[in-house]
Amino acid sequence: MTRLSLTLLPLLAFSLTTQASNDSESLNLQSHILAEAWGDLDKDGQPEKALLLDVAIKGQSPALRMIQIFKGSEDEWQLWHVSQGGVLDSESGGLLGDPFESMTIERGALVIHHFGGSAQKWNYTHRYRFDGKAWPLIGATIKYGTQGCYQLFDYNLASGKAVHKQVSKQCWSDDVLPSTTTQLNIDKPKHHDLDSFTPGFNELTIKQLDTTIYY
């Protein structure tokens, strides 16, 4: 995933937010909005605005993705948080192309959906919630496989509880196996933060099922 240096990030955020064309031109960048979401992210009763930007920088490929979160009102918005994590770039979806699907705000959490793959397809849903200081990953839902032969893994990183479902109706043989659902308790879930998280590159080995999940 392409990332800007920490020294360039504040300038880029300012130039995109204020539409300062001279700053944008000096950085040789072009940007457009991929998604926009509204909702209360800090439990103050007021909605925040989240934008996902696709930012192309001359000489760098692929374009980076940047989340900007604003506080304020319809009359005046102030930039609250900028993140380069949590969203895959446009070349990370395999044969299906750009994997980004949507960004929403649900029940106080920032929710990001991805979809990609080829014959074997994957769906990622990741949920981040502001804790007063940072934006930890609190939940991940992963689906991997084909229409009748797939794994579904729903993981609550805040509690360590997870559910794994295996559907084996149309796998590589003619045998139709019963679906299985397993309740899990993950010991010492890893801490992940929106700003440094890359979806799909985080390994979790489940010895109870003799399987490895990438979330």
C-alpha positions as CSV (number, residue, x, y, z in Angstrom):
1,M,0.0,0.0,0.0
2,T,1.4,3.4,-1.0
3,R,1.9,5.8,1.9
4,L,3.0,9.4,2.2
5,S,5.8,10.4,4.5
6,L,4.7,12.0,7.8
7,T,6.2,15.3,6.7
8,L,4.1,15.4,3.5
9,L,0.8,14.2,5.1
10,P,-0.2,17.4,6.9
11,L,0.5,19.5,3.8
12,L,-1.5,17.1,1.6
13,A,-4.4,17.0,4.0
14,F,-4.4,20.8,4.2
15,S,-4.3,21.3,0.4
16,L,-7.1,18.8,-0.2
17,T,-9.3,20.1,2.6
18,T,-8.9,23.8,1.6
19,Q,-8.7,23.2,-2.1
20,A,-5.4,25.0,-2.1
21,S,-4.6,24.5,-5.8
22,N,-1.0,25.8,-5.6
23,D,-0.1,23.3,-2.9
24,S,-1.7,20.5,-4.8
25,E,0.1,21.4,-8.0
26,S,3.5,21.7,-6.2
27,L,3.0,18.1,-5.0
28,N,1.9,16.9,-8.5
29,L,-1.2,15.2,-7.1
30,Q,-4.7,14.7,-8.3
31,S,-7.5,13.5,-6.0
32,H,-11.2,12.6,-6.1
33,I,-13.7,11.4,-3.5
34,L,-14.4,7.7,-3.5
35,A,-16.9,7.6,-0.6
36,E,-18.6,9.9,1.9
37,A,-20.3,8.9,5.2
38,W,-22.1,10.7,8.0
39,G,-22.7,9.7,11.6
40,D,-21.8,10.3,15.3
41,L,-18.3,8.8,15.8
42,D,-17.5,10.3,19.3
43,K,-20.8,10.0,21.1
44,D,-21.3,13.8,21.3
45,G,-24.7,13.7,19.7
46,Q,-23.4,15.5,16.6
47,P,-22.7,13.8,13.2
48,E,-19.2,13.7,11.9
49,K,-18.3,13.6,8.2
50,A,-15.9,11.0,6.8
51,L,-14.4,11.2,3.3
52,L,-12.4,8.6,1.5
53,L,-10.0,10.2,-1.1
54,D,-8.2,8.5,-4.0
55,V,-4.9,10.5,-4.3
56,A,-2.7,10.0,-7.3
57,I,0.9,11.3,-6.9
58,K,3.1,11.8,-10.0
59,G,5.7,9.1,-10.1
60,Q,3.9,6.8,-7.6
61,S,1.6,3.9,-8.4
62,P,-0.9,2.9,-7.3
63,A,-2.8,5.9,-6.0
64,L,-3.0,6.1,-2.2
65,R,-6.2,6.1,-0.2
66,M,-6.8,8.7,2.5
67,I,-9.6,8.9,5.0
68,Q,-10.4,12.4,6.3
69,I,-12.8,12.8,9.2
70,F,-14.4,16.2,10.0
71,K,-16.2,17.7,12.9
72,G,-18.6,20.6,12.8
73,S,-21.8,21.5,11.0
74,E,-23.1,22.1,7.5
75,D,-21.8,25.7,7.7
76,E,-18.3,25.0,8.9
77,W,-16.3,21.8,9.0
78,Q,-12.9,21.3,10.7
79,L,-10.5,18.5,9.9
80,W,-10.3,16.2,12.9
81,H,-8.4,13.1,11.8
82,V,-6.4,11.9,8.7
83,S,-5.6,8.3,8.1
84,Q,-3.8,6.3,5.4
85,G,-4.8,3.0,6.8
86,G,-7.8,0.7,6.6
87,V,-8.4,0.8,2.8
88,L,-6.7,-1.3,0.1
89,D,-5.4,0.4,-3.1
90,S,-7.0,0.0,-6.5
91,E,-4.6,-2.8,-7.6
92,S,-5.2,-5.1,-4.6
93,G,-8.4,-6.8,-5.7
94,G,-7.0,-9.4,-8.1
95,L,-8.8,-10.1,-11.3
96,L,-11.9,-8.2,-10.0
97,G,-10.1,-4.9,-10.0
98,D,-10.4,-2.2,-7.3
99,P,-11.5,-4.0,-4.1
100,F,-13.0,-1.0,-2.3
101,E,-16.8,-1.4,-2.0
102,S,-18.1,1.1,0.5
103,M,-17.5,3.1,3.7
104,T,-20.3,3.8,6.2
105,I,-20.8,4.9,9.8
106,E,-22.9,2.3,11.8
107,R,-23.6,2.3,15.5
108,G,-20.8,4.8,16.2
109,A,-18.2,2.8,14.2
110,L,-16.5,3.5,10.9
111,V,-17.2,0.5,8.6
112,I,-15.2,-0.3,5.5
113,H,-16.1,-3.1,3.0
114,H,-13.8,-4.7,0.4
115,F,-14.4,-7.4,-2.2
116,G,-12.0,-9.1,-4.6
117,G,-10.3,-12.3,-5.8
118,S,-10.7,-14.5,-8.9
119,A,-12.1,-18.0,-8.8
120,Q,-11.8,-17.9,-5.0
121,K,-13.4,-14.6,-3.9
122,W,-13.1,-12.8,-0.6
123,N,-15.2,-10.2,1.3
124,Y,-13.8,-8.1,4.1
125,T,-15.7,-5.9,6.5
126,H,-13.8,-4.1,9.2
127,R,-15.1,-1.9,12.0
128,Y,-13.2,0.9,13.8
129,R,-14.4,2.8,16.8
130,F,-12.9,6.0,18.4
131,D,-11.9,5.3,22.0
132,G,-11.0,8.9,22.9
133,K,-7.5,8.7,21.6
134,A,-7.2,6.3,18.7
135,W,-9.3,4.3,16.2
136,P,-8.8,0.6,17.2
137,L,-10.2,-2.2,15.0
138,I,-13.1,-3.7,17.0
139,G,-14.5,-6.2,14.5
140,A,-13.8,-8.1,11.3
141,T,-16.0,-10.3,9.1
142,I,-14.3,-12.4,6.5
143,K,-15.8,-14.6,3.8
144,Y,-13.5,-16.6,1.5
145,G,-14.3,-19.2,-1.2
146,T,-16.9,-19.9,-3.9
147,Q,-20.7,-19.6,-3.8
148,G,-21.2,-23.1,-2.3
149,C,-17.8,-23.7,-0.7
150,Y,-16.6,-21.0,1.6
151,Q,-15.5,-20.0,5.1
152,L,-17.2,-17.2,7.1
153,F,-15.4,-15.8,10.1
154,D,-16.9,-13.1,12.3
155,Y,-14.4,-11.8,14.9
156,N,-15.0,-9.4,17.8
157,L,-11.5,-8.1,18.6
158,A,-12.8,-6.2,21.6
159,S,-14.1,-9.3,23.4
160,G,-12.1,-12.1,21.7
161,K,-15.2,-13.9,20.7
162,A,-15.6,-15.3,17.2
163,V,-17.8,-17.5,15.0
164,H,-16.4,-19.7,12.2
165,K,-18.8,-21.2,9.7
166,Q,-17.8,-23.7,7.0
167,V,-20.1,-24.3,4.1
168,S,-19.2,-27.3,1.9
169,K,-22.1,-27.8,-0.4
170,Q,-20.3,-27.5,-3.8
171,C,-16.6,-28.0,-3.2
172,W,-14.1,-29.9,-5.4
173,S,-15.8,-33.3,-5.1
174,D,-19.4,-34.4,-5.6
175,D,-19.8,-35.0,-1.8
176,V,-22.1,-32.6,0.0
177,L,-20.9,-32.1,3.5
178,P,-22.9,-30.6,6.3
179,S,-22.2,-27.0,7.2
180,T,-20.5,-26.5,10.5
181,T,-20.6,-23.5,12.9
182,T,-18.0,-23.1,15.7
183,Q,-18.1,-20.6,18.6
184,L,-14.5,-19.5,19.5
185,N,-12.7,-17.6,22.2
186,I,-9.5,-16.0,20.8
187,D,-6.9,-15.7,23.5
188,K,-5.2,-12.2,23.6
189,P,-6.5,-10.6,20.4
190,K,-4.0,-8.4,18.7
191,H,-4.5,-4.7,18.8
192,H,-4.8,-3.0,15.4
193,D,-5.3,0.7,14.7
194,L,-7.0,2.3,11.7
195,D,-3.9,4.4,10.9
196,S,-1.6,1.4,10.4
197,F,-4.0,-1.4,9.4
198,T,-3.9,-3.2,6.1
199,P,-7.0,-5.4,5.5
200,G,-6.3,-9.0,4.6
201,F,-2.7,-9.1,5.7
202,N,-3.2,-10.1,9.3
203,E,-2.8,-13.8,10.2
204,L,-4.8,-15.6,12.8
205,T,-4.1,-19.3,13.4
206,I,-7.0,-21.3,15.0
207,K,-5.6,-24.5,16.3
208,Q,-9.0,-25.8,17.3
209,L,-10.0,-25.9,13.6
210,D,-6.5,-26.4,12.2
211,T,-7.0,-23.4,9.9
212,T,-5.5,-20.0,9.4
213,I,-7.6,-16.9,8.8
214,Y,-6.3,-13.7,7.1
215,Y,-8.2,-10.6,8.1
